[in-house]
């Protein structure tokens, strides 16, 4: 990454310097032939330097990209659909152990539904997170209603 950045910065600097030299060359005009010759040789040198760095970029860039992508894939393990299904099944078993009218079970089931939506979208890390929330709801039973009260779930058209 450092090599790529160095090449890009050097190429930018040589481009800026070439533009400045071109401006000086135009202002030098015909009155100072030695200054004009010096500026032209300096511009040729910078052009060769720029071409050299561009060629180096063509060879080094893909190698760095390949090395970086290979290193990233081996160090992190992305969750898969099987991981998601397993987590949803475990959280579903915890929720199923709760009584059907339990509020914590209701919220855990909503989290499990969202987990499956995320899995369908290919967001397996989000699926695992929602399954963990569902398991936490089922284990901790945060939502309890006083005796005699029931959760009234409104439909979308109400």
C-alpha positions in Angstrom: 0.0 0.0 0.0 2.9 2.3 0.8 4.4 1.7 -2.6 1.2 2.5 -4.4 0.7 5.7 -2.4 4.3 6.7 -3.1 3.9 6.2 -6.9 0.7 8.1 -7.0 2.1 11.1 -5.0 5.3 11.2 -7.2 3.2 11.1 -10.4 1.1 13.9 -9.1 4.1 16.0 -8.1 5.8 15.5 -11.5 2.5 16.5 -13.3 2.3 19.7 -11.3 6.0 20.5 -11.9 5.5 19.9 -15.6 2.6 22.3 -15.7 4.7 25.0 -13.9 7.6 24.4 -16.3 5.3 24.7 -19.3 4.1 28.1 -18.0 7.7 29.3 -17.5 8.6 28.0 -20.9 5.8 30.1 -22.5 6.8 33.2 -20.6 10.5 32.7 -21.5 9.5 33.0 -25.2 12.3 33.6 -27.7 14.3 36.1 -25.7 16.2 33.6 -23.6 17.3 30.6 -25.6 19.4 29.0 -22.9 16.6 29.2 -20.4 14.2 27.8 -22.9 16.5 24.9 -23.7 17.0 24.1 -20.0 13.2 24.1 -19.4 12.6 21.8 -22.4 15.1 19.3 -21.1 13.6 19.5 -17.6 10.2 18.8 -19.0 11.5 15.8 -21.0 13.1 14.4 -17.9 9.9 14.8 -15.9 7.8 13.2 -18.7 10.2 10.2 -18.7 9.9 10.0 -14.9 6.1 10.1 -15.1 6.0 7.4 -17.7 8.3 5.3 -15.6 6.2 5.6 -12.5 3.0 4.9 -14.5 4.6 1.7 -15.9 5.7 0.7 -12.4 2.1 1.3 -11.2 0.9 -1.1 -13.9 3.1 -3.9 -12.6 3.0 -3.2 -8.8 -0.7 -2.3 -8.6 -2.3 -5.7 -9.5 0.3 -7.6 -7.4 -0.5 -5.5 -4.3 -4.2 -6.0 -4.9 -3.9 -9.7 -5.2 -1.7 -9.9 -2.1 -4.2 -7.8 -0.1 -7.3 -9.7 -1.2 -5.7 -13.1 -0.4 -4.6 -12.0 3.1 -8.1 -10.6 3.9 -9.9 -13.8 3.0 -7.7 -16.1 5.1 -7.9 -14.0 8.3 -11.6 -13.5 8.6 -14.3 -16.1 8.4 -17.6 -14.7 7.0 -20.8 -16.2 8.4 -22.6 -18.5 6.0 -26.2 -19.5 5.5 -25.6 -22.6 7.5 -24.3 -20.6 10.4 -27.4 -18.4 10.3 -29.8 -21.4 10.1 -28.1 -23.0 13.0 -28.3 -19.8 15.2 -32.0 -19.3 14.2 -32.8 -22.9 15.1 -31.1 -22.6 18.5 -32.9 -19.3 19.3 -36.2 -20.8 18.0 -35.8 -23.7 20.4 -35.4 -21.3 23.3 -38.4 -19.3 22.2 -40.5 -22.4 21.8 -39.9 -23.3 25.4 -41.8 -20.2 26.5 -45.6 -20.2 26.9 -47.4 -19.2 23.7 -48.9 -16.1 25.3 -45.5 -14.9 26.7 -44.5 -11.4 25.6 -40.8 -12.3 25.5 -41.6 -15.2 23.1 -43.5 -12.8 20.9 -40.5 -10.4 20.6 -38.1 -13.3 20.2 -40.2 -14.6 17.3 -40.2 -11.2 15.7 -36.4 -11.1 15.9 -36.2 -14.6 14.3 -38.4 -13.4 11.5 -36.1 -10.5 10.9 -33.1 -12.8 11.0 -34.6 -14.9 8.2 -35.3 -11.8 6.2 -31.6 -10.7 6.6 -30.5 -14.2 5.6 -32.7 -14.0 2.5 -30.9 -10.7 1.6 -27.5 -12.4 2.0 -26.7 -10.4 5.2 -25.6 -13.4 7.3 -23.8 -11.3 9.9 -27.1 -9.3 10.5 -28.9 -12.7 10.6 -26.6 -13.9 13.4 -27.1 -10.6 15.3 -30.9 -10.9 15.1 -30.8 -14.6 16.2 -28.6 -13.6 19.2 -31.2 -10.9 20.1 -34.0 -13.5 19.9 -32.0 -15.9 22.1 -31.4 -13.1 24.6 -35.1 -12.2 24.7 -36.0 -15.8 25.3 -33.3 -16.4 28.1 -33.8 -13.1 30.0 -37.6 -12.8 29.6 -37.4 -9.0 29.9 -41.1 -8.5 29.0 -43.6 -9.7 31.5 -47.2 -8.6 31.8 -49.1 -8.4 35.0 -51.5 -11.3 35.6 -54.7 -11.0 33.6 -53.2 -8.6 30.9 -52.5 -9.7 27.3 -50.5 -8.2 24.6 -52.7 -6.7 21.9 -50.9 -6.9 18.5 -52.4 -4.5 16.0 -52.7 -5.5 12.4 -51.3 -3.3 9.6 -54.7 -2.2 8.5 -55.8 -1.0 12.0 
